[in-house]
Amino acid sequence: MNFSDFALDKTLTDAVKSLGYSSPTPIQQQAIPAILAKKDIMAGAQTGTGKTAAFALPILQILSENVPEHRPVRALVLTPTRELAQQVYKSFVGYAENTSLNIAVAYGGVSINPQVDALNKGADVLVATPGRLLDHLIKGSLALTELECIVFDEADRMLDLGFKDEIDRILNRLPITRQTLLFSATFDDAIYTLSKHLLTDPLRIEIGERNQAAAKVEQIVYTVDLDRKRELTSFLIGSKNWQQVLIFTRTKQGADELAKEMCKDGIKTQSIHGDKSQGARERALAEFKAGKTRALVATDVAARGIDIHDLNVVINFELPYVAEDYIHRIGRTGRAGKEGLAISLMAPSEEWLLKAVEEVLDGRLLQQWFPGYEPDLTKTEAVMKKLSKGKEKQRARKKAFGDKSSDKKAHKKRNFQRR
């Protein structure tokens, strides 16, 4: 099957061909005809499966068939992070290169004025984060009264980041009659509730099993002591001669500390997270893509939108607290059908995090020890005993005195109110 089989304009198929894409991926094969038919869709597909082109190409096709002179925003793509907004924007610009359509992007962390100027010139497609979009709507630099299509990209992550209120406020400003497209790598009750609120008689598209990791990504879990994780990480990168590795931590402080220590190991490493300025984040990502930085340590939020086609290795320095984030993390490698490797480092006391991930995946992950970095079982037993004693004390206290925590909170609240 070829992209020309979708009856897309030659300018779009030529653009796709120039970008190196020969045949459509499964998500593109199902989504493009449905979107061209003006249907609402609810699509589940992992990152790296070509989902951006799956909605971008048909949207551009529809918009190019009738271009009004005043150029209102007729298609809106909402993304959870700035990095993903930049990535989707660049994809749209690439596909629309030989068309007369204007593409704009809006996200926080940078001056709003250049974005206002771009919108004033007319934008057929706007890619935006929810918060900055509301800024423009309140400021009056944007109206969505003529919107024809809205895309929720990585909708699950939008809900995880607490954008539900912003989404509701945005929906109140949209035309009732519109096409709505919802894309998500994972599905849960919150996503289904949102879909019922957003979509009208949607076509459901699921590529692979629900909440499934990319098929060609090899997944390995190394059990290692907590205080030797950094040592093993640097050893793996050095001994395997990996030149481009994305590493995940749970916290911003943890990302900074790990990057600092790995630099001492002789591996040029930078960190990227929400506390960094937009300029610093862009520089770190650009240097990583260019190969100037060997390892990039990121938090889950900052890693959204990192799209590197030849990224072969992802390391979970810490398993995520939200198990579904594991799928998003390892989706940074093995993109567009390529092979990838996802390594997770797990201290014995963190096994409960692995079990949560395996429940989401509905399968067991390969778990082993790395030679020379086997965990100290005596140390592990001491930690587990300490945890067990703590739980025993809590149970004994509750049995003897009852659970007084709620009474204490109520008492403190009453005292505060009296003051």
PyMOL commands that set and color helices and strands:
alter all, ss='L'
color gray80, all
select helices_A, chain A and resi 3-6+10-18+26-36+51-64+82-95+113-120+130-139+155-160+164-171+189-198+226-239+252-264+278-289+300-303+325-330+335-337+348-361+377-401+405-418
alter helices_A, ss='H'
color red, helices_A
select strands_A, chain A and resi 41-44+75-78+103-106+125-128+149-152+179-184+203-206+217-223+245-248+269-272+295-298+313-316+340-346+366-368
alter strands_A, ss='S'
color yellow, strands_A
deselect
rebuild
show_as cartoon
